[in-house]
């Protein structure tokens, strides 16, 4: 694979974000969940009005991973009170890292994670945290390999299904980039 670029998502990218977001989520979780719960979740989370609010929120940022001018993955970050939990000013939440299934194993997720860590360090934050579904061993392994440790659990609602997410965090070193 050639060079993968990471670029900030703008309001002009909203439809591309909606398409990529729904496709990657569906690819990742449709086999393990009911069609009804997946559809309900996708309608709520990837509506144009919700995405517009999130893109316009100064405490949230989206980034695309692109290859050959094709968007193959994305990242959503939250700061301060925009975090889904904790809301601590010294932390950055990675709310989403998703990559098209065809691009799994090509280091796209690693590049997006590295981007998040770089941003957290630039902002002088103490740690990066996220929630990952307890039934997603591939993602859990990926985060552990990158130094994340479990610190709590929370409930993630997918349609009518209450699922358990493992909350993981990475304490950033005193070295600032």
N, C-alpha and C positions, 0 to 999 in steps of 0.2 A: 504494500500500500504506500502511496506517495505521501506528500505532506498533508496533514490534517490541520486546519486552522480553527481557532476559537474566536468568535466575534459576538459582541453584545447584541442582544435582540432589541429592536425598537418597535414602536407602535405600528410602523409600516410592515412589520413582519408577522403581525398577529395571526393571519390566516395560515401561514406556514407553521407557526408555533402550534396552532390548534390541530392541524393535520398531523404533524410529527408527534405531538403529545398524545393524541388519541391512538395513533398507530403503535407507538412504542409501548404504551401501557397495555393495550390489547394484546400485543405479541407477548408481553412479559407475564400476564396474569390470566388470560382467558381460559387456558387449559385447566386451571385450578379453582375457578370460580364460576358461578352461574352467569349465563348470558344477561339475565335481568339485573343482577347486581353490578356487573361490568357496565352495562348500558346506563344505568342510573348514575353511577359514579362519573362516567365520562361526560354525561350531560351536565352534571353539576360543576365539575372541576374545569372543564374545557369549554365552557360557554364563552362567547365573545365578550359579554359584559364582565364576567369574572376575570378573564385574561386581561382585558383592558384595565381594570382596577389594579391588578397585580403588576402589569408593566409600568403603569403610571405611579406606583407606590415608590417613594424615594428609598424605602428600606427593603426593597426586593430587587433582585437583578436576575435576568435570564441571559444565557449564553448558548449559541449554537456551536456545534462541532460540524465543520464542513469539509468535504473532500470532493475535488473536481466540481466545485460550485453546487454540490448536492448537500443538503442538510441531513446528517446521519445520526445526530444525537443532540441532547440539550441538557442544560444544568439550570436549576432554580435555587437561588440563595436568598436567605432572609436575615436581616439584622435587627437588633433592638426589639421593639415591641411588635414587629411584623413576624417574629418567630412563632411557629405554631404552638410552642411551649417554651418554658424557661424565660424567654424575654429578657435575657441578661445582656447588658451593653458590652460585655467583654467576650461575647461569643458570636459565632456565625453558624446558622443552620443551613445545611444542605437539605433542602426539602425534596429535590428530585435530581437524579442523574439517570437518564434513559438513553439507550443506544439502540438503533435498529438491529434486529436479530441478525441480519446478514452481515453486520459489522462487528459482532461479538468476537472477542479474541484478537482484535486488531489494535488494542491499547487506547481506544477512544474514551472509554470510561476513565482510564488512568489520566489521560490528558485533562479531562473535565475536572476530576478530583484535584489534580495538581493546580489547576486554575483557581479553584475554590480556596485551597490552602494558601496560595500566593496572595490572593485578595485579603484573606484574613490576616496574614502577616503584614501586608501593606498598611492595613488599618490598625495594626498594633493590638490585635485581639489575642486573648489567652487560649481559646480553644475553638474547635470546629466540632459540631455534633450533628447527628442525623438519627432517623428511625428507619429500621429495615424489618420487613416482615419475617417473623420467626421461621416461616416455611420457605425461605429463600436462601438455601445454604450457599449458593454461588455468590450472592452479594455479601453475605456475612463473611465468607472466607476472604473476599476481595478487600473488605474494610479492615479485617483483622491483619491481613498481610501488609496493609498500609499503616498499621500502628493504632488503629481504633480499638477501644476497649468498651465492653458493656458496662453501663452504669444504672440502667433502669429499664422499665417496660411501660408501654402505654397502649391504649386501645385505638385502633385505626378502623374507621367505619367505611366499609366498601358496600354501598347500597344498603341493604338491610343486615349485612353480615358484620359482626364485630370481630375483628382480628387483632392479634397481639403483635405489636412491633417491639423489637429490641432496640433500645436507645443506646447509641454508641458515641463515644467522643474521642477526639485526638487532642491532647494537650500540646500546644505549640511550644517549640523550644524557645529559649530566651534569645536565640539568634533571629534578628529581624532582617527580612529581605528588602 
